[in-house]
Amino acid sequence: MAGCAGIAAYSRRRFIQENALRDSEQRFRSLFMTMQEGFALHEIRCDAKGAPIDYLFLDVNPSFEKLTGLAHGDVVGKTASEIIPPLENYWHETYGKVALTGESTHFERYSKELDRMFEVTVYSPKPGQLATILFDVTEQHRLQEEAVKSQKLESLGILAGGIAHDFNNILTAIIGNISLARWQAGENHEISERLAECEKAASRAAEITRQLLTFARGGEPEKNYVDIRKLVEEAVLFSLHGSNCRVAFEFDKELWSLVADAGQLHQVLNNLVLNAIQAMPEGGLISVKTNNVLIATTENPALKPGRYVRIGITDQGGGISRENLGKIFDPYFTTKDRGTGLGLTSAHSIIRRHEGMMHVESVPGNGTTFEILLPAAPGTTQKSLPEMFEGRIRSDSKRILVMDDEEMIRSLAQNILSQLGYKAVTSSDGAEALRLYQASLQSNEPFSAVILDMTVPGGMGGKETAEKIRALDKDAVLIISSGYSNDSLLGSADENIFNASIKKPYNLAQFARVIEKELKIHRA
């Protein structure tokens, strides 16, 4: 009887253990099937010397299938080299080390074969086997990379702003003095045309600083009448220098005018031509066609109906794959080894800010065409040379205060204002300007206007100075000026502080126009 009782007790324990084991296996299987991480169980394959050379898939869970795109039925029972040939040595070496030592490892690795970044944990559940846990961190890495790139762009923006400020101060002195010399010589003087060309070249240098700011920080276009034929020819030929490509131009005889930012359009065309050159490393023909087009109401919902100027740039390169065609305007997307992925993004952004449109057509093996549509300006007038001042000289000697930390700018402003019939008083920082303005009020000889530089290193800048002057005299005429062409206070002056703004670099006509307009409004 005792023996029977012992057998019965053993049977019950065995039954309980087997049930517990089944429950455990079911729970494990349920976890295995529902866990978010990819899981794979492998068996190591070794060579004759016992060195791991491959691994066999024993099982994978649904998350592994989803993360890798490899189906259970296609991998189980096969080795890694059969499924993904040729597999990077890194995976074989890492898995082999875990198999030999039994020590688990954790790492992040980009899989070229699967084009994904994985966070991987590998351990050995028993001799001869490996378990792999995968987590897809591709998106996290992309966001981190974009954050790093954004920080770099922010730093570049700060650098660009400083460069633009310094360059624009220098260019203000150059352009201002040239325009003053043109006016003093007279339009009919033999040197006037040469001075106009010098002023135009200096203005082109100013456009380069705006291009840098547009690339680094973005910027609203500064629009003027543009000779589009001349701009297209100059930009394309400049970009072709040193290449083995040639160009064929085609222009409508009577191209409509554009009101646009010539510097920004030059940047766009430069990007597109460079792309065409890179698409034809052995050389080839780049066709550039510029013509007028009318867009009907229903023809293109992305554009307002009306007149447009079309610029098409076509290369004879290998074309763009359908897969990449929809990504080429995405930030940081590039197929080049050294590309930033920002050229076409910047170009697309510039065209949109001009209320135009850019699109691309490409067939692999048959080249690529980039098409730009820009709204035409009313009328057909185009200005090819900087305007000459034609205003009158004042005889009432109104006093104007100029604050700028650069002596060359103060000297230029004083000369221009004196030639225009004003009495100029200058100061090098905001504190001195504030004292001079207070003194003018006390002596009952207030300044008719004050021109303030936005930034004064180590001193009181234009905004703070303006706020203090405005507190002393609510009727003060305050004009802000800056070499930072993207400054938020320029373009539309803060009406509570400033009456107007003027961007550096400026010429005589631009400088005089702002002053005369504000004096006419506030000091008539």
C-alpha positions in Angstrom: 0.0 0.0 0.0 2.8 2.3 0.9 4.4 1.8 -2.5 1.1 2.5 -4.3 0.7 5.7 -2.3 4.3 6.8 -3.2 3.6 6.2 -6.9 0.4 8.2 -6.7 2.1 11.1 -5.0 4.9 11.0 -7.6 2.3 11.0 -10.4 0.5 14.0 -8.9 3.8 15.9 -8.7 4.7 14.9 -12.2 1.3 16.0 -13.4 1.6 19.4 -11.6 5.1 19.9 -13.0 4.1 19.1 -16.5 1.1 21.5 -16.3 3.3 24.2 -14.9 5.8 23.6 -17.7 3.0 23.8 -20.3 1.7 27.0 -18.7 5.2 28.4 -18.7 5.8 27.5 -22.3 2.4 29.0 -23.2 3.3 32.2 -21.4 6.7 32.3 -23.0 5.2 31.6 -26.5 2.6 34.3 -25.9 5.3 36.8 -24.9 7.4 35.6 -27.8 4.6 36.2 -30.3 3.4 39.6 -28.9 6.6 41.4 -27.8 7.4 44.6 -29.6 11.1 43.7 -30.1 12.1 41.4 -32.8 13.3 38.1 -31.5 15.3 35.3 -33.3 16.7 32.1 -32.1 19.8 30.7 -33.9 22.0 27.7 -33.9 25.7 28.3 -34.6 27.4 26.6 -37.5 31.1 26.0 -37.2 33.9 25.0 -39.5 36.2 21.9 -39.1 38.3 23.7 -36.5 35.2 24.7 -34.4 35.2 28.3 -35.4 31.8 29.9 -35.9 31.2 30.7 -39.6 27.4 31.1 -39.9 24.2 30.7 -37.9 21.0 28.9 -38.6 17.5 30.4 -37.9 15.5 28.2 -35.6 12.6 30.6 -34.9 11.6 34.2 -35.3 8.6 36.1 -33.9 6.2 38.4 -35.8 8.0 41.6 -34.7 11.2 40.3 -36.3 9.3 39.7 -39.5 7.9 43.2 -39.4 11.2 44.9 -38.5 13.3 43.1 -41.1 10.8 42.3 -43.8 11.9 38.6 -43.6 9.0 36.1 -43.3 9.1 33.2 -40.9 8.7 30.6 -43.6 11.6 32.2 -45.6 14.2 32.2 -42.8 13.6 29.3 -40.4 15.8 26.3 -41.3 18.1 28.5 -43.4 21.5 30.1 -42.5 22.0 33.8 -42.5 24.4 33.6 -45.5 21.6 31.9 -47.5 19.1 34.6 -46.7 21.2 37.8 -46.9 24.3 37.2 -49.1 26.8 38.7 -48.6 26.3 39.5 -44.9 28.7 42.0 -43.3 31.5 40.2 -41.4 30.7 42.3 -38.3 27.6 40.3 -37.7 29.4 36.9 -38.0 32.2 38.1 -35.8 30.0 39.5 -33.1 27.7 36.5 -33.0 30.7 34.1 -33.0 32.2 35.9 -30.1 29.0 35.4 -28.0 28.9 31.7 -29.0 32.5 31.1 -28.0 32.5 33.0 -24.7 28.9 32.8 -23.6 29.1 36.6 -22.8 26.1 38.6 -23.9 26.6 41.9 -25.9 24.6 45.0 -26.7 25.2 47.3 -29.6 23.7 49.6 -32.3 24.4 48.8 -35.9 23.3 50.0 -39.3 22.4 47.1 -41.6 23.3 47.9 -45.2 21.3 44.9 -46.4 18.1 46.0 -44.7 18.8 49.8 -44.8 17.8 50.1 -41.1 19.5 51.0 -37.9 19.0 48.4 -35.1 19.6 48.3 -31.4 20.7 44.7 -30.8 21.1 42.4 -27.7 22.7 39.0 -28.3 23.0 36.3 -25.6 23.5 32.5 -25.5 20.6 30.6 -23.8 22.5 27.4 -24.0 25.7 26.1 -25.7 25.5 26.2 -29.4 22.5 28.6 -29.5 22.1 32.3 -29.8 19.1 34.6 -29.1 18.9 38.0 -30.8 16.6 40.8 -29.7 16.2 43.6 -32.2 14.8 47.1 -31.8 14.5 49.4 -34.8 16.0 52.8 -33.9 16.2 54.2 -37.5 13.8 57.0 -36.8 15.5 58.0 -33.6 18.8 58.2 -35.3 17.3 60.3 -38.1 15.8 62.8 -35.7 19.2 63.0 -33.8 21.0 63.6 -37.1 18.5 66.3 -38.1 18.9 67.9 -34.7 22.7 68.0 -35.1 22.3 69.4 -38.6 19.9 72.0 -37.3 22.4 73.0 -34.7 25.1 73.3 -37.4 22.8 75.4 -39.5 22.0 77.6 -36.5 25.8 78.1 -35.9 26.2 78.8 -39.6 23.4 81.3 -39.4 25.1 83.2 -36.6 28.4 83.2 -38.6 26.6 84.3 -41.7 24.9 87.1 -39.9 28.2 88.4 -38.6 29.8 88.1 -42.1 26.8 89.9 -43.7 26.9 92.7 -41.1 30.6 93.3 -41.6 30.5 93.0 -45.4 27.4 95.2 -45.7 29.0 97.9 -43.7 32.0 97.9 -46.1 29.7 97.7 -49.1 27.6 100.6 -47.8 30.7 102.8 -47.8 31.6 101.6 -51.3 28.1 101.8 -52.9 27.2 105.0 -51.1 30.4 106.8 -52.2 30.1 105.6 -55.8 26.5 106.7 -56.0 27.5 110.1 -54.5 30.3 110.4 -57.0 27.9 109.6 -59.9 25.5 112.3 -58.7 28.2 114.9 -58.3 29.7 114.1 -61.7 26.3 114.2 -63.4 24.6 111.6 -65.6 26.1 112.9 -68.8 29.7 112.9 -67.6 31.9 110.3 -69.3 32.7 108.6 -66.0 29.1 108.2 -65.0 28.6 104.9 -66.8 31.8 103.4 -65.4 30.7 104.4 -61.9 27.3 102.8 -62.5 29.0 99.6 -63.5 31.1 99.7 -60.3 28.0 100.3 -58.3 26.3 97.4 -60.0 29.2 95.1 -59.2 29.2 96.1 -55.6 25.5 95.4 -55.5 26.2 91.9 -56.8 28.6 91.5 -53.8 25.7 92.5 -51.5 23.5 89.8 -53.2 26.1 87.2 -52.3 25.8 88.0 -48.6 22.0 87.7 -48.9 22.5 84.3 -50.6 24.5 83.1 -47.6 21.8 84.2 -45.2 19.1 82.6 -47.3 20.9 79.3 -47.3 21.7 79.4 -43.6 18.6 81.0 -42.0 16.1 81.5 -44.8 15.1 85.0 -45.9 12.3 86.8 -47.6 13.2 87.9 -51.1 14.2 91.5 -51.7 12.4 92.1 -55.0 13.4 94.4 -57.8 12.9 94.4 -61.6 15.1 91.7 -63.0 16.5 91.3 -66.6 15.7 87.5 -66.6 17.6 86.8 -69.8 20.7 88.3 -68.5 20.4 86.7 -65.1 19.9 83.2 -66.6 22.8 83.6 -68.9 25.1 84.9 -66.2 24.1 82.3 -63.6 24.4 79.3 -66.0 27.7 80.3 -67.6 29.2 81.1 -64.1 28.1 77.6 -62.9 29.6 75.9 -66.0 33.1 77.3 -65.4 35.6 74.5 -65.1 33.2 71.8 -66.2 33.2 69.6 -69.3 29.6 70.4 -70.1 28.2 72.8 -72.7 25.0 74.7 -72.8 22.3 75.6 -75.4 20.1 78.6 -74.6 16.7 79.3 -76.0 14.8 82.5 -75.1 11.4 83.9 -76.2 12.0 87.2 -78.1 9.8 89.3 -75.8 10.2 87.8 -72.3 8.0 89.2 -69.7 9.6 91.1 -66.8 10.1 89.7 -63.3 10.1 91.4 -60.0 12.3 89.1 -58.0 15.4 88.7 -55.8 18.2 88.4 -58.4 20.6 87.0 -55.8 18.2 84.3 -54.7 17.4 83.3 -58.3 21.1 83.1 -59.1 21.4 80.7 -56.2 18.6 78.5 -57.5 20.0 78.4 -61.0 23.5 77.6 -59.7 22.1 74.6 -57.7 20.2 73.2 -60.7 23.1 73.6 -63.1 25.5 72.0 -60.7 23.1 69.1 -60.4 23.0 68.7 -64.2 26.9 68.8 -64.3 27.1 66.1 -61.7 24.6 64.0 -63.5 26.9 64.0 -66.5 30.4 63.2 -65.3 31.6 62.4 -68.8 30.2 65.8 -70.1 27.2 66.5 -72.2 24.7 69.2 -73.2 22.6 71.2 -70.8 19.6 72.8 -72.5 18.2 76.0 -70.9 14.9 77.2 -72.2 13.2 80.4 -71.0 9.7 81.4 -72.2 6.4 83.0 -71.4 3.5 80.9 -70.4 -0.1 81.6 -69.4 -1.6 79.6 -66.6 -5.4 79.1 -66.8 -7.7 78.9 -63.8 -7.9 75.1 -63.8 -4.6 74.3 -65.3 -2.5 74.2 -62.1 -4.2 74.4 -58.7 -0.9 75.2 -57.0 -0.6 78.5 -59.0 -2.7 81.6 -59.3 -4.0 82.0 -62.9 -2.0 84.6 -64.9 1.3 85.3 -66.7 4.4 83.4 -65.8 8.0 83.1 -67.0 9.2 79.5 -67.3 12.8 78.4 -66.9 13.5 74.8 -67.9 16.9 73.1 -67.4 17.4 69.7 -69.0 20.4 67.4 -68.7 21.4 64.2 -70.6 22.3 62.3 -67.4 21.1 59.0 -66.1 17.9 60.3 -64.7 16.4 59.9 -61.2 14.7 56.7 -60.0 11.0 56.7 -59.3 11.8 55.9 -55.7 14.0 59.0 -55.3 12.0 61.4 -57.4 9.5 62.2 -54.7 12.2 62.8 -52.1 14.6 65.2 -53.9 13.2 68.3 -52.3 13.2 66.8 -48.8 15.7 68.4 -46.4 18.9 66.4 -46.1 18.0 63.9 -48.8 21.0 63.3 -51.1 22.4 60.5 -53.3 25.8 62.1 -53.4 28.7 61.0 -51.2 29.5 64.6 -50.1 26.2 66.2 -50.6 24.4 68.2 -47.8 20.9 67.5 -49.1 20.1 71.2 -48.7 20.6 72.6 -52.3 17.3 71.6 -53.8 15.5 72.2 -50.5 16.7 75.8 -50.5 16.0 76.2 -54.2 12.4 75.0 -53.8 11.9 77.2 -50.7 13.1 80.3 -52.6 10.8 79.7 -55.6 7.8 79.2 -53.2 8.7 82.5 -51.5 8.5 84.1 -54.9 4.9 82.6 -55.3 6.2 80.4 -58.0 6.6 76.6 -58.4 9.4 74.2 -59.1 8.9 70.6 -60.3 11.0 67.9 -61.8 10.4 65.3 -64.6 12.8 62.4 -65.1 13.0 59.0 -66.7 15.9 56.7 -65.7 18.3 56.6 -68.6 16.7 59.7 -70.4 17.9 62.7 -68.3 16.1 65.1 -66.0 14.3 68.4 -66.5 13.8 70.9 -63.7 11.1 73.5 -64.4 10.6 76.8 -62.6 7.5 79.0 -63.0 7.7 82.5 -61.7 4.9 85.1 -61.8 5.6 87.8 -64.4 5.5 91.5 -63.3 2.9 94.0 -64.6 4.3 95.8 -67.6 7.6 95.2 -69.3 10.0 97.7 -67.7 13.3 96.4 -66.6 16.0 98.3 -64.8 19.5 97.1 -65.6 21.6 99.8 -63.9 21.3 101.3 -60.3 19.1 104.3 -60.3 20.7 107.8 -60.0 19.4 110.2 -57.4 17.2 112.9 -59.0 15.8 114.5 -55.8 16.1 118.2 -54.8 18.6 119.8 -52.5 17.1 121.2 -49.3 17.7 124.8 -48.3 16.3 124.7 -44.8 19.3 122.9 -43.2 17.2 120.4 -41.1 19.4 118.7 -38.6 19.7 114.9 -38.7 21.5 112.7 -36.1 23.3 109.6 -37.4 24.5 106.9 -34.9 26.8 104.2 -36.3 29.8 102.4 -34.8 31.7 102.4 -38.1 33.5 105.7 -38.9 33.3 105.1 -42.6 29.5 104.9 -42.4 29.3 108.1 -40.3 31.6 109.8 -42.8 29.5 108.7 -45.8 26.2 109.7 -44.1 27.6 113.1 -43.2 28.8 113.7 -46.8 25.5 112.6 -48.3 23.4 114.6 -45.9 25.5 117.7 -46.4 25.2 117.4 -50.2 21.4 117.0 -49.8 21.3 120.3 -47.8 20.9 118.8 -44.3 23.1 119.5 -41.3 24.5 116.1 -40.1 25.6 115.3 -36.5 27.2 111.9 -35.9 27.8 109.7 -32.9 29.5 106.3 -32.5 27.1 104.6 -30.0 23.6 104.9 -28.5 24.6 106.5 -25.2 26.3 109.4 -27.0 23.3 109.7 -29.4 20.9 109.8 -26.5 22.9 112.7 -24.8 23.0 114.6 -28.1 19.2 114.2 -28.5 18.6 115.3 -24.9 20.8 118.3 -25.5 18.9 119.2 -28.7 15.6 119.2 -26.9 16.9 121.4 -24.1 18.3 123.9 -26.6 15.0 123.9 -28.5 16.8 122.7 -31.6 15.5 119.1 -31.9 16.7 116.8 -34.6 14.4 116.4 -37.5 15.3 112.7 -37.8 17.6 110.1 -36.2 19.2 107.3 -38.1 20.3 104.5 -35.8 22.6 101.5 -36.5 20.9 98.3 -35.1 24.0 96.7 -33.6 26.8 98.4 -31.7 29.3 95.9 -30.3 30.0 96.7 -26.6 27.6 99.7 -26.6 23.9 100.7 -26.7 22.4 99.5 -29.9 19.7 101.0 -32.1 16.6 99.5 -30.6 17.5 100.4 -27.0 18.5 103.9 -28.0 15.3 104.3 -30.0 13.2 103.3 -27.0 14.9 105.8 -24.8 14.6 108.6 -27.3 10.9 107.7 -27.9 10.4 108.0 -24.1 11.8 111.6 -24.3 10.0 112.6 -27.4 7.0 110.7 -28.7 7.2 112.6 -32.0 10.8 111.7 -32.8 11.4 110.5 -36.3 13.5 107.3 -35.9 15.0 105.3 -38.8 16.7 102.0 -38.1 19.5 100.7 -40.3 21.4 97.4 -40.2 23.9 95.2 -42.1 22.0 92.2 -40.9 19.7 91.9 -43.9 17.4 89.3 -42.2 16.9 91.4 -39.0 13.3 91.1 -37.9 13.1 94.8 -37.3 13.9 95.5 -40.9 11.5 95.3 -43.8 8.6 96.5 -41.7 9.7 98.8 -38.9 8.1 98.4 -35.5 5.6 101.2 -35.5 5.8 101.7 -31.8 9.5 102.4 -31.9 10.7 103.2 -35.5 9.1 105.2 -38.3 11.1 103.5 -41.1 14.0 101.2 -41.9 16.8 101.1 -44.4 18.9 98.0 -45.2 22.6 98.2 -45.7 24.2 98.4 -48.1 22.3 101.4 -49.6 23.0 104.0 -52.3 22.4 107.7 -52.4 18.9 107.4 -54.0 17.7 104.8 -51.5 19.1 106.7 -48.5 17.6 110.0 -49.6 14.2 108.5 -50.5 13.7 107.1 -47.0 14.7 110.4 -45.3 12.6 112.6 -47.6 9.5 110.4 -47.2 9.6 110.4 -43.4 10.3 114.1 -43.2 7.5 114.8 -45.6 5.1 112.8 -43.4 6.3 113.9 -39.9 8.1 117.2 -40.4 6.2 119.0 -43.2 
